[in-house]
Amino acid sequence: MNSSRPPLVAHIIHRLDVGGLENGLVNIINRTPPERYRHAIICMTDYNPAFRARIRREGIECYALHKREGKDPAVYFRLRRLLSELRPDIVHTRNLSALEAQLPAWLAGVRCRVHGEHGRDVHDIDGRNRKYNLLRRALRPLVDKYIPLSRDLEQWLKTQVGVPEEKIVHICNGVDSMLFHPAARGREPLPAQEFADTDSIVIGTLGRMQAVKDQLTLVRAFLLLLDRYPDARRRLRLALIGDGPLREQAQQLLRQAGALELCWLPGSRDDAPGLLRGLDIFVLPSLAEGISNTILEAMSSGLPVVATRVGGNPELVLEGRTGVLVPPGDSRAMADALRQYLDDRQRLYRHGAEGRRRIEQEFSLEKMVEKYLGVYDAVLLEKQGMTLNTARRGG
C-alpha cells in the first residue's frame, strides 16, 4: 500500500451510464471524504461521458475495457493487467455482469474483494437460473463481503447462492433530500407546453423504457382510468419520462386509444428533481427491482407511490401510509390503486408527506455512504491484520 495515499477502491461495473446502480456509485464517490478512500471506475464495456461528468471529485479515473457482446475471454486478461497496474486495495464488483471480474482481481493480487447485488439479471428476474447460480457459487469463495441492497436480495443470497450470513452486509440506497424536495406550492409546471393546467392530476414515471420496467402496464392502467373516471380526459395526464424500446410501443397504444395528446413522452432527461415536482402521483410498474432509486426520489419529492410488489419495493413503500402496492403486470389493480388518490386528494397529500418524513429519518445519503465505507474498513482490517490507521500510514 502507498504510505502517503488513502486506500484505492476499484469499482467494476458493466457500463457507466444513466441508471440507479450508476447513480448510487457516483453518490458514494462524490461524498467520500478524500482522506479516507480514493476511487477508480472500471467499465467492462464503456462509459457515457455526460454521465461521467456527474463525478465532482477530482482525480477519479474511468477506464473502458470495451468488452464485446457475448463471450470475450480477452477482456479478462486486459482487466487483470489493468488491476496489476492500478494495484487497488479493494475491488468492488456489482451485479452479475461484473461478477466474473472477481477472478482476474484475485489473480492480480487484490486482497480485498467486495460484490454488490443491486437487482437480478433482466433474463432471470426471480434469481433461479441454474447456470447463473452455478457461476455465483463457483466465485463465492473469492468474495469477502456481499452487499445486497434489499432484504429480498439478502435472503436470496443465503438460500439460492449459499452465502454465509456473516459475509453479508445489507445496505439500502440513500437519496439527496436537499436536491429532491417537495414543490413549494402545489405541483410545478412540466417543461411541456399546455400539457397540464393547475386543475390536472399528473400521473408519471421516470426510468429506462425497457421490458423489465413494464411502462406498458401503466399505459393500460391510464387508459382504463380514462374509461372509468368522470371527466378524465379533461383532468388526467400521463408523463412517461425515459427512453428505450417500449417508448414507441407506448406511443402506439396511446395513439390507438386516441389519448396520445393527454401524455408527455419526452425521452431521456437529466432534470429528474424538477420533473418529479411536476407530478402528483409517482408509479413504478417494474416486473423486478432491487432497491429503486426513483421510488426514494419520488418519496423525497413528497409524492405518493404506486408500485409493484416485487423485490425491495415493499421495503420502501409502506402500504396505506406512503403508497399502494399492486401485483406486477396487473393494469386493473394499478388503475384501482390510482383511483384511490383521484377520489381522495387528502390521501394523496397525506401519503406524500409521510413518504418525505420517512426519507428524512431513514434514507439519507450520509448514512448510506458511511455504511459502504464501513464495509471497506472492515475488509481491510480483516485481510491486513492491522489497525486501519496503521494501514493508511503504510504499516
Secondary structure, DSSP 8 states (H G I E B T S, - for coil): --TTS--EEEEEES-BSSSHHHHHHHHHHHHS-TTT-EEEEEESS-B-HHHHTT--STT-EEEE----SS--THHHHHHHHHHHHH--SEEEEESHHHHTTHHHHHHTT--EEEEEE-S--TT-TTS--HHHHHHHHHHGGG-SEEEESSHHHHHHIIIII---GGGB------B-TTTS---SSS----SSTTS--TT-EEEEEES--SGGG-HHHHHHHHHHHHHHSTTHHHHEEEEEE--SHHHHHHHHHHHHTT-GGGEEEEES-S-HHHHHTT-SEEEE--S--SS-HHHHHHHHTT--EEEES-TTHHHHS-BTTTEEEE-TT-HHHHHHHHHHHHH-HHHHHHHHHHHHHHHHHH-BHHHHHHHHHHHHHHHHHHHH-S-HHHHHTT-
